[in-house]
Amino acid sequence: MQIDPPPRYRERPSRTVPGATVWTRTIGPADDAPVLPDGCMDLLWLGGRLVVAGPDTRAYSATAAPGTRISGIRFFPGTAPALLGVPARELLDRRAELDDLWRPARVRPLTEFLAAAADPLIGLDRIAGDVAAEANPADPALGAVVRGLGAGASVAALAASLGLGERRLHRMSLSAFGYGPKMLGRVLRLQRALTLARAGIPFAETAFRAGYADQAHLAREVRELAGTSLARLLTRDRTAQAGGQASGA
């Protein structure tokens, strides 16, 4: 009897942290799919180590060997710094060992717990839930920032709607997201465009609906943030789906 191999990527909503997603990815033999900026931060279980993936401003390519399994919990944009106690700007475009951010004595029992866990996803979810229960919650205004910029609001209009000056909004964004609201808006607009294009929407209409000036503007932004063309990204998607894989941080 032939047994189908497990999918190389799977995810589900966290059961302990609202808005978070737990996921696992196995690196394929010719896996060059980049991790694209999404405004999020992740806690990763990789090679017996806990690693924090900071917010990205450009595509990140995993360097793990084929067959390596990576598990993670992806936190809703702006929420991870409150849980980790580290401003997002300090982790911009970085992958940092958790024991470089926390006392090793605090991290050691967590790694031992995960190493013994039958399913790292359940273990990561439990750890994140325990940390969230002890931490102060993120500023609720951050959710409004993500929703507003995700819907295409301008920075000035968003700041006014929240009763904040643009400078204060910028400082808040650096701490919570790692970059200012203008950059976060670009990242979220890219994600809107990818969702539309993956649904089969023609590129010109994707550009219009996602909030770009035109298709050329879309192409420039995808190239700058993703490091490749939109057509190439969609081709990678189709190849990954054929192999049972989706993108992961």
GIKAUR-V748925 format. One record per residue. N is the residue number from 1. RES is the residue in one letter. PSI is psi in radians with two decimals (NA if undefined). OMEGA is omega in whole degrees, -180 to 180 (* if undefined). D_LAST is the distance of its C-alpha to the last C-alpha in whole Angstrom. Layout:
BEGIN
N|RES|PSI|OMEGA|D_LAST, N|RES|PSI|OMEGA|D_LAST
END
This chain:
BEGIN
1|M|2.30|179|34, 2|Q|2.31|178|31, 3|I|2.14|-180|28, 4|D|2.45|178|25, 5|P|2.69|179|22, 6|P|2.65|178|19, 7|P|2.56|-178|16, 8|R|-0.26|176|13, 9|Y|2.39|171|11, 10|R|2.71|-179|12, 11|E|2.83|174|11, 12|R|2.79|177|14, 13|P|2.53|174|15, 14|S|2.53|177|15, 15|R|-0.07|-175|19, 16|T|-0.42|-176|19, 17|V|1.95|-179|18, 18|P|2.35|177|18, 19|G|-0.15|-179|16, 20|A|2.82|180|13, 21|T|2.31|173|11, 22|V|2.51|-174|11, 23|W|2.79|174|9, 24|T|2.52|-178|9, 25|R|2.35|174|9, 26|T|2.18|-178|12, 27|I|2.20|-180|12, 28|G|3.00|-176|15, 29|P|-0.47|179|18, 30|A|0.87|-171|17, 31|D|1.80|178|14, 32|D|0.28|-180|13, 33|A|2.12|-178|11, 34|P|2.71|169|9, 35|V|2.12|-173|5, 36|L|2.62|177|8, 37|P|2.34|179|9, 38|D|0.08|-179|9, 39|G|0.00|-175|11, 40|C|2.88|168|9, 41|M|2.62|-177|8, 42|D|2.62|166|7, 43|L|2.10|-173|9, 44|L|2.57|169|9, 45|W|1.91|-170|11, 46|L|2.00|177|12, 47|G|0.63|180|15, 48|G|0.25|-179|17, 49|R|2.59|172|16, 50|L|2.17|-175|14, 51|V|2.42|176|11, 52|V|2.17|175|10, 53|A|1.97|-179|8, 54|G|3.08|180|10, 55|P|2.45|-177|10, 56|D|2.53|171|10, 57|T|-0.08|-180|13, 58|R|2.96|-179|12, 59|A|2.48|179|10, 60|Y|2.26|179|8, 61|S|2.18|179|9, 62|A|2.47|-179|9, 63|T|0.17|-179|12, 64|A|2.67|-179|13, 65|A|2.64|176|16, 66|P|2.44|-178|16, 67|G|-0.22|179|16, 68|T|2.34|177|14, 69|R|2.24|177|12, 70|I|2.25|174|9, 71|S|2.63|-177|9, 72|G|2.88|169|8, 73|I|2.17|-177|9, 74|R|2.09|-177|8, 75|F|2.55|178|11, 76|F|2.49|-177|13, 77|P|2.29|176|13, 78|G|-0.16|-175|16, 79|T|-0.43|-174|16, 80|A|-0.71|-178|14, 81|P|-0.65|178|17, 82|A|-0.59|180|20, 83|L|-0.71|-174|18, 84|L|-0.31|-179|17, 85|G|0.41|-178|21, 86|V|2.20|177|19, 87|P|2.45|-177|19, 88|A|-0.55|-178|16, 89|R|-0.45|180|18, 90|E|-0.24|-178|18, 91|L|0.25|-177|14, 92|L|2.20|179|14, 93|D|0.57|-179|12, 94|R|2.70|164|12, 95|R|2.11|-174|11, 96|A|2.41|174|14, 97|E|2.39|-179|15, 98|L|-0.57|-179|16, 99|D|-0.03|168|20, 100|D|-0.32|-179|20, 101|L|-0.58|178|19, 102|W|2.90|174|21, 103|R|2.34|178|25, 104|P|-0.57|180|24, 105|A|-0.45|177|27, 106|R|-0.57|-176|24, 107|V|-0.58|-173|21, 108|R|-0.86|180|23, 109|P|-0.46|178|24, 110|L|-0.74|179|21, 111|T|-0.65|178|20, 112|E|-0.69|178|23, 113|F|-0.78|-180|22, 114|L|-0.66|180|19, 115|A|-0.52|-179|21, 116|A|-0.14|-175|23, 117|A|2.43|177|21, 118|A|-0.61|179|22, 119|D|1.92|-179|18, 120|P|-0.50|-180|16, 121|L|-0.74|178|14, 122|I|-0.71|179|18, 123|G|-0.80|178|18, 124|L|-0.71|-179|15, 125|D|-0.71|179|16, 126|R|-0.78|179|19, 127|I|-0.82|-179|18, 128|A|-0.69|178|17, 129|G|-0.71|178|20, 130|D|-0.74|179|22, 131|V|-0.76|-180|20, 132|A|-0.62|-179|20, 133|A|-0.46|-178|24, 134|E|-0.31|-174|25, 135|A|2.75|171|24, 136|N|2.45|-179|25, 137|P|2.70|176|23, 138|A|2.66|177|22, 139|D|2.15|-179|24, 140|P|-0.37|178|25, 141|A|-0.42|-179|25, 142|L|-0.64|177|21, 143|G|-0.67|178|21, 144|A|-0.60|177|24, 145|V|-0.82|-179|22, 146|V|-0.78|-180|19, 147|R|-0.74|-179|21, 148|G|-0.87|180|24, 149|L|-0.58|178|21, 150|G|-0.45|178|20, 151|A|0.00|177|23, 152|G|0.23|179|24, 153|A|2.60|175|26, 154|S|2.77|180|27, 155|V|-0.75|-179|27, 156|A|-0.78|-180|31, 157|A|-0.67|180|31, 158|L|-0.79|179|28, 159|A|-0.73|180|30, 160|A|-0.72|-178|33, 161|S|-0.47|-180|32, 162|L|-0.07|-178|30, 163|G|0.53|-179|34, 164|L|2.59|169|32, 165|G|2.74|-179|33, 166|E|-0.61|179|30, 167|R|-0.73|179|30, 168|R|-0.71|177|29, 169|L|-0.68|179|26, 170|H|-0.80|179|25, 171|R|-0.75|179|25, 172|M|-0.71|-178|24, 173|S|-0.70|179|21, 174|L|-0.74|-179|20, 175|S|-0.69|-173|20, 176|A|-0.63|-173|18, 177|F|-0.28|-179|16, 178|G|-0.30|179|16, 179|Y|2.98|-176|18, 180|G|2.99|-177|21, 181|P|-0.52|179|21, 182|K|-0.77|179|22, 183|M|-0.72|177|19, 184|L|-0.71|177|17, 185|G|-0.69|178|19, 186|R|-0.75|-179|18, 187|V|-0.79|-179|15, 188|L|-0.58|176|16, 189|R|-0.69|176|18, 190|L|-0.76|180|16, 191|Q|-0.65|175|14, 192|R|-0.79|-178|17, 193|A|-0.72|180|18, 194|L|-0.71|178|16, 195|T|-0.76|-180|17, 196|L|-0.84|-177|20, 197|A|-0.66|179|20, 198|R|-0.39|177|18, 199|A|0.03|177|21, 200|G|0.17|179|24, 201|I|2.29|178|25, 202|P|2.60|-173|27, 203|F|-0.70|-179|25, 204|A|-0.74|178|28, 205|E|-0.64|176|28, 206|T|-0.80|180|24, 207|A|-0.80|-178|25, 208|F|-0.83|-175|28, 209|R|-0.50|-179|26, 210|A|-0.23|176|23, 211|G|0.32|176|25, 212|Y|2.77|-180|25, 213|A|-0.68|179|29, 214|D|-3.12|-177|29, 215|Q|-0.60|179|27, 216|A|-0.66|177|27, 217|H|-0.79|176|26, 218|L|-0.84|-178|23, 219|A|-0.72|180|23, 220|R|-0.75|-179|23, 221|E|-0.73|178|20, 222|V|-0.76|180|18, 223|R|-0.72|-177|19, 224|E|-0.73|-175|18, 225|L|-0.58|-176|15, 226|A|-0.24|177|13, 227|G|0.20|-180|16, 228|T|-3.07|-180|17, 229|S|2.81|177|19, 230|L|-0.69|178|19, 231|A|-0.72|179|21, 232|R|-0.68|177|19, 233|L|-0.74|-180|16, 234|L|-0.63|176|17, 235|T|-0.74|177|19, 236|R|-0.70|178|16, 237|D|-0.83|-178|15, 238|R|-0.69|178|18, 239|T|-0.74|180|18, 240|A|-0.73|180|15, 241|Q|-0.63|178|17, 242|A|-0.50|178|20, 243|G|0.11|177|18, 244|G|0.48|-176|16, 245|Q|2.58|171|13, 246|A|3.13|-178|10, 247|S|2.62|177|7, 248|G|2.75|-176|4, 249|A|NA|*|0
END
